[in-house]
């Protein structure tokens, strides 16, 4: 047995499986064994996820963690996984656990290997912290997690690390308790998820009881209660308390289906849309979108068109972390049209308060809705001055024409549900015929066109909406300006987006779109991660998509395990499309069959990889004929679809595969640069960086083939380009070509000086590291070149997930990463590290067998192999030399 270490501060978690003995009796031995095997798999997976160390187990677990938040994360996931396990096995009673979490000093020592073989634990833990955690666990109710006063503040402060779940946790304090064997009274806290945890005071036990002052003990309390009851009864009769709801700035509401009691069908959809449009002008109240409501109904296994009434709306609110339910009604009362709205507390389904507004005739409906929403905003706590400053009357911000509003509402519904493009556009045009100044109809059409990548039409409709500024709310106007700016230079767009989010921080669609632009246009995975985390919220209707994007940005930072967790959560949240980067995590680990399975699942089971994904896959796996065929098929598909930009990116892939494979020197390169210039006006109307990107990519391929004139031509064509100035990744690509020009002109040190500052940044392109490797080799700095080769080999997440501007570089990146093994092997020979060189050469052969290597690489590898064989130590007597 090893001596105990000095006392160390650790997080201890003790758990107990509730009624485990009775469970075994009910199940029988065979089923119980199956249950506990599944239980053990859960524990092992959670240990790895939360970095815990299992010390002991029987009916419960004793684990230690470095940080309280890791212990809490384990406890929360363990409780949820046990519940799901019980459901999968069809148990009549839920599988529940009680848990105690404490932070304190412990003594740790390891038992000897002989003792471990005889059944002892590998690690022993002792100290006062251990029984205190045990007392907390024993005190806990089934399903309850109790924390000590040392663990609670540390875990509470770090709860944001748990993502959206951390924001929904409930923290409760239960005062001071006395524990048998513990001299001092202890503060006890609970943390849990609503609907899963008890979230109520623990019950006294023989070993734990409340530390109450004399006046709060039972006899004194009885007398006090009688006196208090008399006082309360008198006060209650004087004035019954009014219900209230704790609503704060930026809290959320869900709008239930409008009850139309007038019998006028024009009011069915139109007034509900009007109610939303009016309320959404507030920067104080957030309104859960229709799409999110439908998504939640789907998760509840209810029909998307189910009527959202008091009961159903309350359940939606509780699931999505929404504070209040609003139920609007329109009715004829005493010959007047009355619009009213109830505010419902979803926890109790009781009406907190109701507001109304009356008018004469159907024409008064929009004015009444404005009056009702203004009253609601004030009741929910918004300052009256703010309500007045941010409210634009509905007839102005939408339309005074109820028939136009009806067509608009139905068009929105069609766009959301059936996604029938032509029907939705037809309804929007009908709304514009009835009210040509209906700016919101133009804005909605633009969004629909943008979703279908019909960029030119989208821009036209957004401009039409902006041409009627008096008919747009301030938020809508700012949002449309932002949409138009995303087609221009990145920096003004980023500034405008930050301005927008400062005013409307809960517009998660803007946060998600901005994160994508940070990824594509700045290659900034860290900033993109921070931005998209703002959108990974339960109230966002595209939270699954945002979570998938988060997985990409983590993968791009080489956090593969965290990325996989986010990709899986995205699937659990209902996001089933886009699966390439999810699959690439397995490609990065050499698990190609698993990658293929993940990808097929995301494409509805279609056979094989598609488009640029296919080109990248077959280059990565050394199947050059398939890569060439995939690029050509992609080009044909894009041309057939009339997608000009996609066709040119595919054309670049065709040229790239040919050059990288070692085909004809000039295959496709002059045509690519010259023909792209001929299409300059058309391509740049779609996406401004397109032509410059294509020309610089042609220069990059020329640089790979040591073709100085080709590099010079690409630099000449991009000289003075505003795109190079405005788009950071395009600017980086031009710097790479300038460095390659310097290297090919015999000035490798100048190339190194140009590239080193770029390579030192997280936002450096993969090709910056590739070019710096070449420059360092040419300058005679083998160690500096080896560092770049190592970077390329060890940053597979970045290689796969980098997606700059027109995404031309993806095939080149994966080629450079694979070929870096040969560069590393050659450099290691120069440095005298022959065994390491053999390992690098073997790594290349494992990814690309000799027959699959491009001709130039194959010749270099063969020559290097001969050199390494000649440097093998001479065989000793009785042995033979190893074969290469």
C-alpha positions in Angstrom: 0.0 0.0 0.0 1.4 3.4 -0.9 1.5 6.2 1.7 -1.4 8.6 1.8 -0.8 11.9 0.1 -1.1 15.3 1.8 -4.8 16.4 2.1 -6.2 17.5 -1.2 -9.4 19.4 -2.0 -11.7 17.3 -4.2 -15.4 17.1 -5.2 -17.1 14.0 -3.8 -20.3 12.6 -5.3 -22.1 9.8 -3.5 -25.2 8.2 -5.1 -27.7 5.5 -4.1 -30.0 3.6 -6.5 -33.4 3.9 -4.8 -35.0 0.5 -3.7 -32.4 -1.5 -5.6 -33.0 -4.7 -3.5 -36.8 -4.7 -4.2 -36.0 -4.0 -7.8 -33.9 -7.2 -8.1 -36.6 -9.2 -6.4 -39.3 -7.9 -8.8 -37.1 -8.4 -11.9 -35.5 -11.7 -11.2 -31.8 -12.5 -11.5 -31.5 -12.6 -15.3 -33.3 -9.3 -16.0 -31.5 -7.7 -13.1 -28.1 -8.7 -14.5 -29.1 -7.2 -17.9 -30.3 -4.0 -16.1 -27.0 -3.6 -14.1 -24.9 -4.2 -17.2 -26.7 -1.4 -19.0 -26.3 0.7 -15.8 -22.5 0.0 -15.7 -22.2 1.1 -19.4 -23.9 4.4 -18.5 -21.6 5.0 -15.5 -18.5 4.3 -17.7 -19.6 6.7 -20.4 -20.5 9.4 -17.9 -17.2 9.0 -16.1 -15.4 9.7 -19.4 -17.7 12.6 -20.3 -17.3 14.3 -16.9 -13.8 13.3 -16.1 -14.7 11.5 -12.9 -12.9 8.7 -11.1 -15.0 5.8 -9.6 -13.7 4.9 -6.1 -16.3 2.5 -4.8 -19.6 0.9 -5.8 -22.3 -1.3 -4.3 -25.9 -0.2 -4.5 -24.5 3.2 -5.1 -21.4 5.0 -6.3 -18.6 7.1 -4.8 -16.8 9.2 -7.4 -14.3 12.1 -7.1 -13.9 15.0 -9.5 -11.6 17.9 -9.9 -14.4 20.4 -10.2 -17.9 20.6 -8.7 -19.6 21.4 -12.0 -18.2 18.1 -13.4 -19.7 16.2 -10.4 -23.0 18.0 -10.9 -23.0 17.3 -14.7 -22.5 13.6 -13.9 -25.3 13.6 -11.3 -27.8 15.3 -13.7 -26.9 13.1 -16.6 -27.0 10.0 -14.4 -30.5 10.7 -13.1 -31.8 11.3 -16.7 -30.1 8.3 -18.1 -31.5 6.0 -15.4 -35.0 7.3 -16.0 -34.6 6.6 -19.7 -33.1 3.1 -19.0 -36.1 2.2 -16.9 -38.4 3.3 -19.7 -36.5 1.3 -22.3 -36.7 -1.9 -20.1 -40.5 -1.3 -19.4 -40.2 -1.0 -15.6 -43.4 0.0 -13.9 -41.7 2.3 -11.4 -39.1 4.9 -12.4 -35.4 4.2 -11.8 -34.3 6.9 -9.5 -31.1 7.9 -7.7 -30.4 10.1 -4.6 -27.2 12.0 -4.6 -25.0 14.1 -2.3 -22.3 16.5 -3.6 -19.6 18.1 -1.4 -16.2 19.8 -1.8 -13.6 19.2 0.9 -10.3 17.9 1.9 -9.6 14.2 1.5 -6.7 11.8 1.9 -5.9 9.7 -1.2 -3.7 6.6 -1.4 -3.3 3.7 -3.8 -3.5 0.1 -2.6 -0.7 -2.2 -3.7 -1.1 -4.3 -6.8 -1.3 -7.5 -4.6 -4.1 -6.0 -2.6 -6.0 -5.0 -5.8 -5.7 -8.5 -7.1 -7.2 -9.8 -3.8 -10.2 -7.5 -4.3 -9.2 -4.2 -2.7 -10.1 -0.9 -4.4 -7.3 0.6 -6.5 -7.7 4.0 -4.7 -8.8 4.8 -1.2 -10.4 8.0 -0.1 -10.9 9.1 3.5 -11.5 12.3 5.4 -14.5 14.1 7.0 -15.7 15.2 3.5 -16.6 11.6 2.7 -19.2 11.1 5.6 -20.6 14.6 5.0 -21.3 13.7 1.3 -22.8 10.4 2.6 -25.1 12.3 5.0 -26.3 14.5 2.2 -27.0 11.5 -0.1 -28.9 9.7 2.7 -31.0 12.8 3.4 -32.0 13.3 -0.3 -35.4 12.2 -1.5 -35.6 9.9 -4.5 -34.5 11.8 -7.6 -32.9 14.6 -5.5 -29.4 16.0 -5.7 -28.3 17.8 -2.5 -25.2 20.0 -2.2 -23.2 21.3 0.7 -22.5 25.0 1.2 -19.0 24.6 -0.3 -20.2 22.8 -3.4 -23.3 24.9 -4.2 -21.7 28.4 -5.0 -18.9 26.8 -7.1 -21.3 24.7 -9.1 -23.8 27.5 -9.4 -21.2 30.0 -10.8 -20.1 27.4 -13.4 -23.6 26.3 -14.4 -23.4 28.1 -17.8 -20.9 25.4 -18.8 -23.9 23.0 -18.9 -25.4 25.0 -21.9 -29.1 25.5 -22.1 -29.8 23.0 -19.4 -27.7 25.0 -17.0 -30.0 28.0 -17.6 -33.1 26.0 -16.7 -31.9 24.5 -13.5 -33.6 25.4 -10.2 -31.5 26.1 -7.2 -33.1 25.9 -3.7 -31.8 26.5 -0.2 -33.1 24.4 2.7 -31.3 26.1 5.7 -29.1 24.6 8.3 -29.2 20.9 9.2 -27.6 18.8 11.9 -26.0 15.5 10.8 -25.2 12.7 13.2 -21.4 12.5 13.7 -20.8 15.9 12.2 -20.1 18.6 14.9 -21.1 21.7 13.0 -24.5 22.5 11.5 -24.4 22.4 7.7 -26.2 24.5 5.0 -28.1 22.2 2.5 -29.0 23.1 -1.1 -30.8 21.3 -3.9 -30.3 21.7 -7.6 -32.5 20.0 -10.2 -34.4 20.1 -13.5 -38.1 21.0 -13.4 -40.2 18.0 -13.9 -37.4 15.5 -12.9 -36.2 16.6 -9.5 -38.5 16.8 -6.3 -37.4 20.4 -5.6 -38.9 20.2 -2.1 -37.6 20.1 1.5 -35.9 16.8 2.4 -37.6 14.8 5.2 -36.0 14.4 8.6 -34.1 11.2 9.3 -32.6 9.7 12.5 -29.2 10.9 11.1 -30.2 14.3 9.8 -32.6 17.0 11.2 -33.3 20.7 10.7 -31.3 23.1 13.0 -34.2 25.3 14.1 -34.3 28.1 16.6 -36.5 27.7 19.7 -39.4 29.8 18.3 -39.6 27.6 15.2 -39.9 24.3 17.1 -43.2 22.4 17.0 -44.9 23.6 20.3 -44.0 27.2 19.7 -45.1 26.9 16.1 -48.5 25.6 17.0 -49.3 28.6 19.2 -47.9 31.0 16.6 -49.9 29.3 13.9 -53.2 29.8 15.7 -52.5 33.5 16.2 -51.4 33.9 12.6 -54.4 32.1 11.3 -56.7 34.6 13.0 -54.8 37.5 11.6 -54.7 36.1 8.1 -58.5 35.3 8.1 -59.2 38.9 8.9 -56.9 40.3 6.3 -58.2 37.9 3.7 -61.7 39.1 4.1 -60.6 42.7 3.8 -59.0 42.2 0.4 -58.3 39.0 -1.4 -54.8 38.9 -3.0 -54.6 39.3 -6.7 -52.7 36.7 -8.7 -49.3 37.8 -10.2 -46.6 36.5 -12.3 -42.8 37.2 -12.0 -42.0 38.6 -15.5 -38.6 40.1 -16.2 -37.2 41.9 -19.2 -36.5 39.6 -22.1 -38.6 36.8 -20.7 -40.7 34.8 -23.2 -44.4 34.4 -23.9 -46.2 31.8 -26.0 -49.2 33.0 -27.9 -52.1 30.6 -28.0 -54.5 30.2 -30.9 -56.9 33.2 -31.2 -60.5 32.4 -30.4 -62.7 34.0 -33.0 -66.2 34.2 -31.6 -67.5 36.6 -34.3 -68.1 34.1 -37.1 -66.2 36.3 -39.5 -63.7 34.0 -41.2 -61.5 37.0 -42.2 -60.4 37.3 -38.6 -59.3 33.7 -38.0 -55.7 33.9 -39.1 -55.3 37.6 -39.8 -55.9 38.8 -36.2 -53.6 36.2 -34.7 -50.8 37.3 -37.1 -51.6 40.9 -36.3 -51.4 40.2 -32.5 -48.0 38.7 -33.0 -46.7 41.5 -35.2 -47.9 44.1 -32.7 -46.4 42.4 -29.7 -43.1 41.6 -31.4 -42.3 45.3 -31.6 -41.4 45.1 -27.9 -37.7 44.8 -26.9 -39.0 43.8 -23.4 -41.2 40.8 -24.2 -40.0 37.9 -26.4 -42.6 36.0 -28.4 -42.1 32.3 -29.1 -42.2 31.8 -32.8 -44.9 29.7 -34.6 -42.1 27.4 -35.9 -40.9 26.7 -32.4 -44.5 26.0 -31.2 -44.9 23.5 -34.0 -41.6 21.9 -33.3 -42.5 21.5 -29.6 -45.9 20.0 -30.6 -44.0 17.5 -32.7 -41.8 16.5 -29.7 -45.0 16.1 -27.6 -46.2 13.8 -30.4 -49.1 16.1 -31.1 -50.2 17.2 -34.6 -48.6 20.5 -35.7 -52.0 22.1 -36.2 -53.3 21.1 -32.8 -55.1 24.0 -31.2 -52.9 25.7 -28.6 -55.4 26.3 -25.8 -54.8 26.8 -22.0 -53.7 23.3 -21.3 -51.6 22.7 -24.3 -50.1 26.2 -24.3 -49.1 25.8 -20.7 -47.3 22.5 -21.4 -45.4 24.2 -24.3 -44.4 27.0 -22.1 -43.0 24.7 -19.4 -41.1 22.7 -21.9 -39.5 25.7 -23.6 -38.7 27.8 -20.5 -41.5 30.3 -21.3 -42.8 32.6 -18.5 -46.4 33.2 -19.6 -49.1 32.1 -22.0 -51.2 34.6 -23.8 -54.7 33.7 -25.0 -56.2 36.3 -27.4 -60.0 36.4 -28.1 -62.1 38.4 -30.5 -65.9 38.6 -29.9 -69.0 40.8 -30.5 -70.2 42.2 -27.1 -73.2 44.5 -27.0 -72.8 45.4 -30.7 -69.1 46.3 -30.3 -66.1 44.3 -31.4 -64.1 43.3 -28.3 -60.4 42.1 -28.5 -59.1 40.7 -25.3 -56.1 38.7 -24.0 -55.6 36.6 -20.9 -52.2 36.2 -19.3 -51.9 32.7 -18.0 -49.4 31.3 -15.4 -48.3 28.0 -17.1 -47.4 26.4 -13.8 -51.0 26.6 -12.4 -52.9 27.4 -15.7 -54.7 30.2 -13.8 -55.4 33.6 -15.3 -53.2 36.2 -13.8 -55.0 39.1 -15.5 -56.9 40.0 -18.6 -57.0 43.1 -20.8 -59.6 44.3 -23.3 -60.2 46.9 -25.9 -63.5 47.6 -27.7 -64.3 49.2 -31.1 -67.0 49.6 -33.6 -67.0 47.2 -36.5 -64.4 44.9 -38.0 -62.3 47.9 -39.1 -61.6 48.6 -35.4 -59.9 45.2 -34.8 -56.3 46.3 -35.6 -56.5 49.4 -33.4 -57.9 47.3 -30.6 -55.1 44.8 -30.9 -52.6 47.6 -30.6 -54.4 48.8 -27.5 -54.4 45.3 -26.0 -50.7 44.6 -26.7 -49.8 48.0 -25.2 -51.7 47.1 -22.1 -50.1 43.7 -21.9 -46.6 45.1 -22.2 -47.2 47.5 -19.4 -48.8 44.8 -17.2 -45.7 42.6 -17.8 -43.5 45.4 -16.5 -42.4 47.3 -19.6 -42.0 51.1 -19.0 -44.9 53.1 -20.5 -42.5 55.5 -22.2 -40.7 52.5 -23.9 -44.1 51.1 -25.1 -44.9 54.5 -26.7 -41.5 54.9 -28.3 -41.3 51.5 -29.9 -44.9 50.9 -31.0 -45.9 51.6 -34.6 -49.7 51.3 -35.2 -50.6 48.0 -36.9 -52.2 49.5 -39.9 -48.8 51.2 -40.6 -46.5 48.4 -39.7 -48.6 45.7 -41.4 -51.7 46.7 -43.4 -55.1 48.3 -42.8 -56.7 45.9 -45.3 -58.0 42.8 -43.5 -58.2 40.8 -46.7 -54.5 41.5 -47.4 -53.6 40.5 -43.9 -55.6 37.3 -44.3 -53.7 36.4 -47.5 -50.4 37.3 -45.8 -51.2 35.1 -42.8 -52.2 32.1 -45.0 -49.0 32.6 -47.0 -46.9 32.4 -43.9 -48.6 29.3 -42.9 -48.0 27.7 -46.3 -44.4 28.7 -46.2 -44.0 27.1 -42.8 -45.9 23.9 -43.3 -46.2 22.6 -46.9 -43.3 24.7 -48.1 -45.1 25.1 -51.4 -43.0 27.9 -53.0 -45.4 28.8 -55.8 -48.5 28.8 -53.6 -46.9 30.9 -50.9 -45.5 33.4 -53.4 -49.0 33.6 -55.0 -50.6 34.5 -51.7 -48.0 37.1 -50.9 -48.6 38.7 -54.3 -52.3 38.6 -53.7 -51.7 40.5 -50.4 -49.6 43.1 -52.4 -52.4 43.5 -55.0 -54.8 44.3 -52.1 -52.3 46.7 -50.5 -49.3 47.6 -52.7 -47.6 49.3 -49.7 -47.6 46.1 -47.6 -43.8 46.1 -46.9 -43.9 43.0 -44.7 -45.2 41.0 -47.6 -42.1 42.0 -49.6 -39.9 41.1 -46.6 -41.4 37.7 -46.3 -41.1 37.0 -50.0 -37.4 37.9 -49.7 -36.9 35.4 -46.9 -38.6 32.7 -48.9 -36.4 33.4 -51.9 -33.3 33.4 -49.7 -34.1 30.0 -48.2 -34.3 28.7 -51.8 -30.9 30.3 -52.7 -32.6 32.6 -55.2 -30.4 35.5 -54.2 -31.2 38.0 -56.9 -35.0 37.7 -56.2 -34.4 38.0 -52.5 -32.4 41.2 -52.9 -35.1 42.7 -55.1 -37.8 42.0 -52.6 -35.8 43.3 -49.6 -35.1 46.5 -51.5 -38.8 46.8 -52.3 -39.6 46.5 -48.6 -37.0 49.2 -47.7 -38.5 51.5 -50.3 -41.6 51.7 -48.0 -39.8 52.5 -44.6 -42.9 54.1 -43.0 -44.6 50.6 -43.2 -41.9 48.8 -41.3 -41.2 48.6 -37.6 -37.7 49.7 -36.4 -36.6 46.1 -35.8 -37.9 44.9 -39.2 -36.2 47.8 -41.0 -32.9 47.2 -39.3 -33.1 43.4 -40.0 -33.7 43.9 -43.7 -30.8 46.3 -43.9 -28.7 43.7 -42.3 -29.9 41.0 -44.7 -28.8 43.1 -47.7 -25.4 43.9 -46.1 -24.5 40.2 -45.8 -23.9 40.1 -49.6 -21.3 42.8 -49.3 -18.0 43.3 -47.4 -17.9 41.4 -44.1 -16.7 44.2 -41.7 -19.7 46.6 -42.3 -22.0 43.6 -42.0 -20.4 42.5 -38.7 -20.7 46.0 -37.3 -24.3 46.2 -38.3 -25.0 42.8 -36.8 -23.5 43.8 -33.5 -25.6 47.0 -33.5 -28.7 44.9 -34.2 -27.9 42.3 -31.4 -27.3 45.1 -28.9 -30.9 46.1 -29.4 -32.5 42.7 -30.0 -30.2 40.2 -28.2 -32.8 37.4 -28.4 -33.1 37.3 -32.2 -31.3 33.9 -32.3 -31.6 33.7 -36.1 -29.2 36.7 -36.4 -26.8 35.2 -33.9 -26.7 31.9 -35.8 -26.3 33.6 -39.1 -23.5 35.9 -37.8 -21.7 32.8 -36.4 -21.8 31.2 -39.9 -20.3 34.4 -41.4 -17.5 34.5 -38.8 -16.8 30.9 -39.8 -16.9 31.4 -43.6 -15.5 34.9 -44.0 -13.1 35.2 -41.1 -12.2 31.6 -40.5 -12.6 32.4 -36.8 -13.9 29.2 -35.1 -13.6 30.6 -31.6 -15.6 33.7 -32.2 -18.2 31.6 -34.2 -18.5 29.3 -31.2 -19.1 32.1 -28.8 -21.7 33.7 -31.1 -23.7 30.5 -31.9 -23.8 29.6 -28.2 -26.1 32.6 -27.9 -28.6 30.8 -30.2 -28.5 27.4 -28.5 -31.5 28.2 -26.4 -34.7 26.2 -25.9 -36.8 29.1 -27.3 -35.1 29.1 -30.7 -37.0 27.2 -33.4 -33.7 26.2 -35.1 -31.8 25.3 -31.9 -30.9 21.9 -33.4 -29.3 23.6 -36.4 -27.5 26.0 -34.1 -26.2 23.1 -32.0 -25.0 21.3 -35.1 -23.1 24.5 -36.1 -21.6 24.5 -32.6 -20.3 21.0 -33.2 -18.6 22.3 -36.4 -16.9 25.1 -34.6 -15.7 22.8 -31.8 -14.4 20.3 -34.4 -12.5 23.1 -36.1 -10.8 23.8 -32.8 -9.8 20.0 -32.6 -12.3 19.4 -29.8 -13.6 16.2 -31.4 -15.3 14.7 -28.4 -17.2 17.9 -27.6 -18.1 18.2 -31.2 -19.5 14.7 -31.3 -21.6 15.4 -28.2 -23.1 18.5 -29.9 -23.8 16.7 -33.2 -25.6 14.0 -31.3 -27.6 16.5 -29.3 -28.5 18.3 -32.6 -30.0 15.0 -33.8 -31.9 14.5 -30.5 -33.3 18.0 -31.0 -34.8 16.9 -34.3 -32.1 18.3 -36.7 -31.7 15.5 -39.3 -30.1 17.3 -42.3 -26.5 18.3 -42.9 -24.3 15.4 -41.7 -21.0 15.8 -43.5 -19.0 17.4 -40.7 -20.5 15.0 -38.2 -19.2 12.2 -40.3 -15.8 13.8 -40.7 -15.1 13.4 -37.0 -15.0 9.7 -37.7 -13.0 10.2 -40.9 -10.4 12.1 -38.8 -10.1 9.0 -36.6 -9.8 6.6 -39.6 -13.3 5.1 -39.0 -14.4 5.5 -42.6 -17.2 3.0 -42.4 -18.8 4.8 -39.5 -18.4 8.1 -41.3 -20.2 6.7 -44.3 -23.1 5.5 -42.1 -23.5 8.9 -40.5 -23.4 10.7 -43.8 -26.0 8.3 -45.4 -28.3 8.8 -42.5 -28.3 12.6 -43.0 -29.1 12.3 -46.7 -32.1 10.1 -46.4 -30.2 6.9 -47.2 -29.0 8.0 -50.6 -26.1 6.0 -51.9 -22.6 7.5 -51.5 -21.1 10.9 -51.0 -22.3 13.9 -53.0 -20.8 17.0 -54.6 -17.8 18.5 -52.9 -18.2 16.0 -50.0 -17.5 13.2 -52.5 -14.5 14.9 -53.9 -13.0 15.5 -50.4 -13.8 11.9 -49.4 -12.1 10.2 -52.3 -9.0 12.4 -52.2 -8.8 11.7 -48.5 -9.0 7.9 -49.1 -6.6 8.0 -52.1 -9.3 7.0 -54.7 -8.4 9.5 -57.3 -10.5 8.1 -60.2 -13.6 8.4 -58.0 -12.6 11.9 -56.9 -12.3 13.0 -60.6 -15.6 11.3 -61.5 -17.3 13.0 -58.5 -16.1 16.4 -59.5 -17.3 16.0 -63.0 -20.7 14.7 -61.9 -21.0 17.7 -59.6 -20.2 20.1 -62.4 -22.9 18.5 -64.6 -25.5 18.6 -61.8 -24.8 22.3 -61.1 -25.0 23.2 -64.8 -28.2 21.3 -65.2 -29.7 23.1 -62.2 -28.6 26.5 -63.7 -26.5 27.3 -60.6 -23.7 29.4 -62.1 -21.6 29.8 -58.9 -21.9 26.2 -57.9 -20.9 25.1 -61.4 -17.7 27.2 -61.3 -16.7 25.9 -57.9 -17.2 22.4 -59.3 -15.2 23.3 -62.3 -12.4 24.4 -60.0 -12.6 21.0 -58.2 -12.2 19.2 -61.6 -9.1 21.2 -62.3 -7.8 20.7 -58.7 -8.2 16.9 -58.8 -6.3 16.7 -62.1 -3.4 18.9 -60.9 -3.1 17.3 -57.4 -3.2 13.8 -58.9 -0.3 14.7 -61.2 -2.1 15.1 -64.5 -1.1 17.4 -67.3 0.7 20.6 -66.1 -1.8 23.1 -67.4 -5.0 21.0 -67.2 -7.9 23.3 -66.7 -5.9 26.2 -65.2 -5.8 28.8 -68.0 -9.5 28.0 -68.8 -10.4 28.4 -65.1 -8.8 31.8 -64.7 -9.7 33.3 -68.1 -13.2 31.9 -68.3 -14.0 33.1 -64.7 -12.9 36.6 -65.7 -15.3 36.4 -68.7 -18.2 35.7 -66.2 -17.0 38.3 -63.8 -20.2 40.5 -63.8 -22.6 37.5 -63.5 -20.6 35.7 -60.8 -20.0 38.8 -58.7 -23.7 39.7 -58.8 -24.3 36.4 -57.0 -21.3 36.6 -54.6 -18.6 39.3 -54.8 -15.5 37.2 -53.9 -16.3 34.5 -56.5 -14.1 35.6 -59.4 -11.1 36.7 -57.3 -11.3 33.4 -55.3 -11.3 31.4 -58.5 -8.4 33.2 -60.0 -6.3 32.9 -56.8 -7.2 29.2 -56.5 -5.9 28.7 -60.1 -2.7 30.5 -58.8 -2.5 28.1 -55.8 -2.6 25.1 -58.1 0.1 26.6 -60.3 2.2 27.1 -57.2 1.8 23.5 -56.3 3.2 22.6 -59.7 6.1 25.0 -59.2 4.6 27.2 -62.1 5.9 30.7 -61.4 4.1 32.3 -64.4 0.8 30.9 -63.3 1.3 32.3 -59.8 2.3 35.7 -61.3 -0.8 35.7 -63.5 -3.1 35.1 -60.6 -1.5 37.9 -58.6 -1.8 40.3 -61.5 -5.5 39.5 -62.0 -6.2 40.2 -58.3 -4.0 43.3 -58.0 -6.0 46.2 -56.3 -9.1 44.0 -55.8 -11.5 45.4 -53.2 -12.4 41.7 -52.5 -8.8 41.1 -51.3 -9.1 44.1 -49.0 -12.6 43.4 -47.7 -12.6 39.6 -47.3 -10.0 38.3 -44.8 -9.7 34.8 -46.1 -9.3 36.0 -49.7 -6.6 38.4 -48.5 -4.8 35.5 -46.8 -4.9 33.4 -50.0 -3.3 36.3 -51.9 -0.6 36.5 -49.2 0.1 32.8 -49.7 0.5 33.3 -53.5 2.9 36.3 -52.8 4.9 34.0 -50.5 5.0 31.3 -53.2 6.1 33.9 -55.8 8.9 34.8 -53.4 9.9 31.2 -52.9 9.9 30.4 -56.6 11.9 33.5 -57.2 14.7 32.3 -54.9 13.6 34.4 -51.8 12.4 31.8 -49.3 13.4 33.9 -46.3 11.1 36.7 -47.5 8.3 34.2 -47.9 8.9 33.0 -44.3 8.8 36.5 -43.0 5.5 37.1 -44.8 3.8 34.0 -43.6 5.0 33.6 -40.0 2.7 36.4 -38.6 -0.3 34.8 -40.3 0.5 31.3 -39.2 0.6 32.4 -35.6 -3.1 33.3 -35.5 -6.0 30.9 -34.9 -7.7 32.3 -38.0 -4.8 31.2 -40.4 -5.9 29.2 -43.4 -4.7 25.6 -43.8 -2.8 26.7 -46.9 -0.9 29.3 -44.9 0.7 26.4 -43.0 1.2 24.5 -46.2 3.0 27.4 -47.8 5.1 28.1 -44.7 6.2 24.5 -44.7 7.5 24.9 -48.3 9.1 28.3 -47.5 10.9 26.9 -44.4 12.2 23.9 -46.4 13.5 26.2 -49.1 15.2 28.4 -46.5 16.9 25.3 -45.0 15.0 25.4 -41.7 14.1 21.7 -41.3 12.8 22.1 -37.8 10.6 25.0 -38.7 9.2 23.1 -41.7 8.6 20.0 -39.6 6.5 22.1 -37.2 4.2 23.1 -40.0 4.0 19.5 -41.3 3.1 18.4 -37.8 0.4 21.1 -37.6 -1.1 19.9 -40.9 -1.1 16.3 -39.7 -2.6 17.0 -36.3 -5.3 19.5 -37.2 -7.7 17.3 -39.1 -10.7 19.0 -37.6 -9.6 22.3 -39.1 -8.7 20.7 -42.4 -12.2 19.2 -42.8 -14.2 22.0 -41.4 -12.6 25.1 -42.9 -15.1 26.6 -45.2 -13.9 29.9 -46.7 -15.9 32.1 -49.0 -16.7 29.9 -52.0 -15.3 26.8 -50.3 -12.8 26.2 -53.1 -10.0 25.1 -50.8 -11.5 22.0 -49.2 -10.0 19.4 -51.6 -6.6 21.1 -51.5 -6.7 21.1 -47.7 -7.3 17.4 -47.3 -4.6 16.6 -49.9 -2.1 18.8 -48.1 -2.9 17.2 -44.7 -2.3 13.7 -46.1 0.8 14.6 -48.0 2.3 16.2 -44.9 3.4 12.8 -43.7 5.8 12.6 -46.6 7.1 16.1 -45.9 7.6 15.2 -42.3 9.4 11.9 -43.2 11.8 13.8 -45.5 12.5 16.5 -42.9 13.0 13.9 -40.1 15.7 12.2 -42.2 17.4 15.6 -42.5 17.3 15.9 -38.7 18.7 12.4 -38.3 15.5 10.9 -36.8 15.3 7.9 -39.0 12.9 5.8 -36.9 10.4 8.7 -36.7 10.8 9.1 -40.5 9.9 5.4 -41.1 6.8 5.9 -38.9 5.7 8.9 -41.0 6.2 7.0 -44.2 4.2 4.1 -42.8 1.4 6.6 -41.9 1.3 7.9 -45.5 1.1 4.3 -46.8 -1.7 3.5 -44.4 -3.8 6.4 -45.7 -2.7 6.2 -49.3 -1.3 2.8 -50.3 1.6 3.2 -52.8 -0.6 2.5 -55.8 -3.0 5.3 -54.7 -0.4 7.9 -54.3 -0.1 10.7 -56.9 2.9 10.1 -59.2 5.1 12.8 -57.7 4.5 11.7 -54.2 5.0 8.1 -55.1 8.4 8.8 -56.6 9.5 10.8 -53.6 8.3 8.2 -51.2 10.1 5.4 -53.1 13.4 7.4 -53.0 13.0 8.1 -49.3 12.2 4.5 -48.6 15.5 3.4 -50.3 17.4 6.0 -48.2 15.9 4.7 -45.0 16.7 1.1 -45.9 20.3 2.0 -46.5 20.4 3.5 -43.1 19.2 0.5 -41.2 21.7 -1.0 -38.7 23.7 -3.9 -40.0 22.2 -7.3 -38.9 24.0 -9.1 -36.1 25.1 -12.7 -36.4 22.2 -15.1 -36.7 19.7 -12.5 -37.8 18.6 -11.2 -41.2 18.0 -7.6 -42.2 14.3 -6.5 -42.0 12.5 -6.0 -45.3 11.2 -2.6 -46.1 
